[in-house]
Amino acid sequence: MHTHTDTHIPTPTHAPRTRVTVFGAAGTAGSRVVTEALSRGHEVTAVVRDAARFPELHPDATHRTGDAGNPEHVAELAAGQDVVINATRPAPGREADHAAVIRALLAGLAEAPGVRLLVIGGAGSLTVPGTSGTLAIDDPRYVPTAWRHIAAASNAQYDALRTAPTDVNWTYLSPSAILEPGTRTAAFRLGEDELLVDAEGNSSLSMEDLAVALLDEMENPRHPRARFTAGY
């Protein structure tokens, strides 16, 4: 079990320009990833399933339609890119799609050698500190019953990624238990497989800082073919 944590160190602002495709770009997390990437000078292709959502996308991104669950779409939208970011979430009642999308992404990226995959996942598969390995999904302090279905889907998503026989260079980011829109502070801690909690036992991260953590990993890879987490 990994319990090491680090204080976040801001990435230098002179990182090379990266060509990145973001699936789920109109979502609450994906839209913040797009904004953060553009603010750092990267070239962003923002992907949604329905062109009717183009007006919701950042005007400085390239707008494309595509389905992360379709390997052919993934291969097409990854061609010529450096990184693909998956920020999709399954529709209510279709939680099983979460793992299926990972398999489709890996299949599509097999046709785009050298393109890295970054995945925004869930916190349920992290272990709770001080519990001898209890997963967050099994601790109602961090995953209430009402959230358990999506937490289980995210756990299946992570399992599908970490057990896949693939050459794709992937990284999976598990956020803290509470992930909500908030403020970009760029002041958070990083960990690996254990839930990050504060002195009062709270586990939280803003979506803005989730985007910072993900883009820092994109610019300065520290977790190849591994999972990490971020929190206050």
Backbone torsions as a table, in degrees:
resi	resn	phi	psi	omega
1	MET	NA	133.7	178.9
2	HIS	-96.4	127.6	179.6
3	THR	-124.2	3.6	-177.0
4	HIS	-64.7	137.1	174.9
5	THR	-128.9	151.7	178.7
6	ASP	-129.2	150.3	167.9
7	THR	-77.0	136.1	-179.4
8	HIS	-62.2	132.8	176.3
9	ILE	-112.5	117.8	-177.6
10	PRO	-55.6	140.5	177.9
11	THR	-76.8	139.2	176.2
12	PRO	-55.7	150.1	-174.4
13	THR	-80.1	-2.5	-176.9
14	HIS	-99.5	26.5	178.0
15	ALA	-60.9	145.5	-179.4
16	PRO	-60.8	148.6	177.1
17	ARG	-64.7	130.0	-176.4
18	THR	-118.5	141.7	175.8
19	ARG	-94.9	112.7	-172.6
20	VAL	-126.5	135.7	174.3
21	THR	-105.9	129.5	-179.3
22	VAL	-115.4	114.1	172.0
23	PHE	-86.0	140.6	-175.4
24	GLY	79.1	32.6	-169.8
25	ALA	-71.4	-15.7	179.0
26	ALA	-95.5	-2.4	-179.6
27	GLY	-75.0	173.3	-177.4
28	THR	-63.9	-39.3	177.1
29	ALA	-82.6	-45.4	-177.1
30	GLY	-60.4	-38.7	-180.0
31	SER	-64.9	-34.6	178.5
32	ARG	-73.2	-32.8	174.8
33	VAL	-64.5	-44.1	178.3
34	VAL	-59.7	-47.0	-179.2
35	THR	-61.9	-43.5	-179.7
36	GLU	-64.4	-43.1	-179.3
37	ALA	-64.2	-42.7	179.1
38	LEU	-65.7	-37.1	-179.6
39	SER	-64.8	-21.5	179.1
40	ARG	-94.8	3.0	175.7
41	GLY	88.7	14.0	179.6
42	HIS	-83.3	161.9	179.7
43	GLU	-96.5	113.6	-169.8
44	VAL	-113.8	129.8	168.5
45	THR	-104.7	115.1	-177.5
46	ALA	-97.3	122.4	-172.8
47	VAL	-113.6	131.4	172.6
48	VAL	-131.2	161.1	-178.1
49	ARG	-78.5	-25.7	-174.6
50	ASP	-125.3	123.6	-179.5
51	ALA	-60.8	-18.7	177.5
52	ALA	-63.0	-17.0	179.9
53	ARG	-91.9	-0.8	179.4
54	PHE	-52.1	-40.7	-180.0
55	PRO	-61.6	-18.3	178.9
56	GLU	-81.8	-13.7	-174.3
57	LEU	-85.1	155.7	178.3
58	HIS	-60.6	131.6	-175.6
59	PRO	-66.0	-19.6	-178.1
60	ASP	-87.9	-4.1	177.0
61	ALA	-91.3	158.0	169.6
62	THR	-80.7	127.6	-175.3
63	HIS	-97.5	127.1	179.2
64	ARG	-138.3	153.5	171.8
65	THR	-100.5	148.6	178.8
66	GLY	174.8	161.8	-177.4
67	ASP	-119.8	118.4	179.0
68	ALA	-62.6	-18.3	178.6
69	GLY	-87.1	5.3	179.6
70	ASN	-115.7	108.8	-176.5
71	PRO	-55.7	-33.7	179.9
72	GLU	-67.4	-40.9	176.6
73	HIS	-62.8	-43.2	-179.4
74	VAL	-60.7	-47.5	-179.3
75	ALA	-60.0	-42.8	-179.2
76	GLU	-64.6	-44.2	-175.0
77	LEU	-80.5	-13.8	176.0
78	ALA	-91.2	-17.1	-176.9
79	ALA	-59.6	127.9	178.6
80	GLY	79.2	1.8	-179.8
81	GLN	-97.6	168.5	176.0
82	ASP	-100.4	-36.1	-173.2
83	VAL	-141.0	142.5	167.9
84	VAL	-115.8	131.8	177.0
85	ILE	-113.7	129.1	175.8
86	ASN	-103.5	113.9	177.8
87	ALA	-119.9	23.4	-178.0
88	THR	-78.7	154.4	171.8
89	ARG	-131.3	143.9	-179.3
90	PRO	-71.5	149.6	175.4
91	ALA	-67.7	151.0	177.3
92	PRO	-52.6	132.5	-177.6
93	GLY	87.8	-7.6	-179.5
94	ARG	-122.6	37.6	-176.7
95	GLU	-60.1	-28.6	179.4
96	ALA	-62.6	-19.1	178.5
97	ASP	-63.7	-23.5	-175.0
98	HIS	-57.5	-50.1	179.8
99	ALA	-70.9	-36.2	179.9
100	ALA	-63.0	-36.7	178.7
101	VAL	-64.1	-40.3	178.0
102	ILE	-59.8	-45.0	-179.8
103	ARG	-62.8	-38.1	178.3
104	ALA	-67.6	-41.1	177.9
105	LEU	-60.8	-44.8	-179.9
106	LEU	-65.2	-38.9	178.4
107	ALA	-65.8	-42.5	179.0
108	GLY	-66.5	-40.9	-178.4
109	LEU	-72.4	-18.0	173.2
110	ALA	-62.8	-21.8	177.9
111	GLU	-92.2	2.2	179.8
112	ALA	-131.7	70.7	-174.7
113	PRO	-55.5	138.2	176.3
114	GLY	90.5	-9.6	178.9
115	VAL	-83.0	125.5	179.6
116	ARG	-81.0	154.1	177.5
117	LEU	-120.6	123.8	172.9
118	LEU	-113.7	132.0	-175.2
119	VAL	-122.7	127.6	170.1
120	ILE	-86.4	115.0	-175.5
121	GLY	-111.1	-146.4	-177.9
122	GLY	-123.4	170.8	-177.5
123	ALA	-93.2	-11.4	-170.7
124	GLY	-61.6	-24.6	-178.3
125	SER	-90.0	-1.1	175.1
126	LEU	-77.0	149.6	176.2
127	THR	-85.9	148.4	-179.7
128	VAL	-88.1	126.5	-178.5
129	PRO	-59.7	141.0	176.3
130	GLY	78.8	14.0	-176.2
131	THR	-121.4	10.6	-179.3
132	SER	58.7	35.5	170.2
133	GLY	102.8	9.6	175.8
134	THR	-63.1	133.6	177.5
135	LEU	-78.5	149.8	-179.0
136	ALA	-58.3	-33.7	-179.5
137	ILE	-62.0	-24.8	-178.4
138	ASP	-97.4	8.1	179.1
139	ASP	-118.3	106.1	-175.2
140	PRO	-64.2	-10.7	174.0
141	ARG	-66.2	-29.1	-174.7
142	TYR	-113.0	-28.8	176.6
143	VAL	-129.2	90.3	176.7
144	PRO	-60.8	159.0	-178.0
145	THR	-52.5	-38.5	-177.6
146	ALA	-64.6	-21.7	-179.4
147	TRP	-99.9	-5.1	-169.5
148	ARG	-62.6	-33.7	-177.4
149	HIS	-65.0	-42.1	179.0
150	ILE	-75.2	-32.0	175.9
151	ALA	-64.3	-40.7	177.9
152	ALA	-64.0	-38.7	177.7
153	ALA	-64.3	-39.0	178.6
154	SER	-68.8	-36.9	176.2
155	ASN	-62.6	-41.7	177.5
156	ALA	-65.1	-36.1	176.5
157	GLN	-59.8	-48.3	-179.3
158	TYR	-64.8	-42.6	179.0
159	ASP	-61.2	-40.5	179.9
160	ALA	-62.8	-34.5	-179.0
161	LEU	-76.5	-49.5	-172.3
162	ARG	-73.1	-20.1	-179.9
163	THR	-100.8	-0.7	-176.4
164	ALA	-71.8	134.5	172.6
165	PRO	-79.4	90.2	-173.5
166	THR	-141.0	152.9	174.2
167	ASP	-93.2	-3.0	-178.3
168	VAL	-65.6	134.0	176.9
169	ASN	-85.4	104.0	-174.3
170	TRP	-114.6	158.8	170.1
171	THR	-141.8	137.6	-177.0
172	TYR	-116.3	125.3	178.8
173	LEU	-105.2	113.3	172.2
174	SER	-91.7	121.6	177.0
175	PRO	-77.1	-178.2	172.1
176	SER	-74.0	173.1	-174.9
177	ALA	-61.4	-41.4	177.5
178	ILE	-102.4	116.3	178.5
179	LEU	-124.9	110.6	-175.5
180	GLU	-139.0	156.9	171.4
181	PRO	-57.0	142.6	-177.9
182	GLY	-167.5	-129.6	-174.5
183	THR	-116.9	142.3	173.0
184	ARG	-83.0	107.1	179.5
185	THR	-105.5	-26.9	-172.6
186	ALA	55.7	24.2	179.0
187	ALA	-124.2	93.8	-178.1
188	PHE	-152.7	173.1	178.1
189	ARG	-106.3	157.1	175.7
190	LEU	-116.1	145.3	175.8
191	GLY	-142.8	-167.3	-177.6
192	GLU	-119.8	-81.8	-173.6
193	ASP	-112.4	1.5	-178.9
194	GLU	-112.0	136.1	178.4
195	LEU	-57.4	133.5	177.0
196	LEU	-89.5	126.0	179.6
197	VAL	-128.5	154.1	177.6
198	ASP	-89.6	-173.7	-175.0
199	ALA	-61.9	-25.5	179.7
200	GLU	-92.7	2.3	179.8
201	GLY	88.0	5.9	179.5
202	ASN	-81.6	146.4	178.9
203	SER	-129.4	109.3	-174.7
204	SER	-149.7	160.0	176.7
205	LEU	-160.6	139.8	174.8
206	SER	-78.9	153.3	176.5
207	MET	-64.2	-30.1	176.9
208	GLU	-63.9	-42.8	179.1
209	ASP	-75.9	-27.1	171.0
210	LEU	-58.3	-43.4	179.1
211	ALA	-64.1	-39.4	177.2
212	VAL	-60.6	-47.5	-178.8
213	ALA	-61.4	-42.3	-178.4
214	LEU	-67.4	-43.7	-179.5
215	LEU	-70.8	-32.2	173.4
216	ASP	-62.0	-41.9	178.2
217	GLU	-65.6	-37.4	177.9
218	MET	-62.5	-44.1	-176.0
219	GLU	-78.2	-30.6	-175.8
220	ASN	-135.7	78.2	-172.7
221	PRO	-61.3	123.4	178.1
222	ARG	-122.3	-9.7	-174.7
223	HIS	-132.7	60.6	177.9
224	PRO	-67.8	132.3	179.7
225	ARG	52.2	43.2	-177.4
226	ALA	-152.1	171.4	177.8
227	ARG	-109.0	147.7	169.7
228	PHE	-140.4	169.0	179.0
229	THR	-135.2	162.4	179.0
230	ALA	-139.2	146.3	178.6
231	GLY	-174.6	171.1	-178.7
232	TYR	-85.3	NA	NA
